[in-house]
Amino acid sequence: MMTVSLIGVGASVGAITRYELTKIIKKRIPSYFPFGTLIINILACFVIGFLAATTLESSNWYAIMAIGFCGGLSTFSTMSLETMVLLQERRYRMAVEYILFSLVIGIMAVSLGALIC
């Protein structure tokens, strides 16, 4: 039960962090392109890569940060919705760029996070 509670705390903090960072990024980079979600997903990939390389999966720290915080912070469902909106708005190139940037840079961020340790 303790692990479930830790995951819940981490997810809450991750979701609130996502909300606040998205507001800040939208103010600083006004654009149709969803930079906020892209940047946040890359950050979550980096953090989870670092944690995977430095923390035992069975630890409480991994539960609160990797499963909870990164799970609450990362926004694949939001990315999917934003991609659908771009497609509905006929911004096809931007939708493809968003998908590619998210996947390629996300994988690079996980690798970098793992290499840092």
VENNORGI-V245694 format. One record per residue. PHI is phi in whole degrees, 0 to 359 (999 if undefined). PSI is psi in whole degrees, -180 to 180 (* if undefined). Layout:
phi:psi
PHI:PSI
PHI:PSI
This chain:
phi:psi
999:-34
299:-43
297:-42
298:-41
296:-42
297:-42
299:-43
298:-42
297:-47
299:-42
295:-39
298:-47
295:-41
297:-43
293:-42
294:-41
299:-44
301:-47
300:-49
292:-44
296:-38
299:-44
299:-46
297:-46
294:-41
298:-36
291:-38
276:-28
231:77
289:123
192:157
290:-30
293:132
280:68
300:-38
303:-52
295:-41
300:-50
297:-43
295:-43
297:-39
294:-42
300:-46
297:-39
298:-44
299:-49
298:-45
291:-33
295:-44
298:-46
295:-39
297:-32
274:-18
241:-9
231:140
291:135
299:-24
274:-2
279:157
295:-35
299:-44
297:-42
299:-47
287:-39
270:-53
286:-53
283:-49
284:-69
300:-52
294:-35
295:-40
285:-31
281:-46
288:145
224:63
297:-39
295:-39
294:-42
301:-43
296:-43
296:-46
297:-36
295:-43
300:-42
296:-44
301:-41
294:-42
297:-33
276:6
62:31
264:64
297:-46
298:-44
298:-39
297:-45
295:-43
300:-42
298:-46
298:-48
296:-47
301:-45
300:-47
288:-52
293:-50
290:-33
299:-46
295:-40
297:-39
294:-40
299:-45
297:-44
297:-43
301:-39
288:-33
285:-26
300:-34
290:*
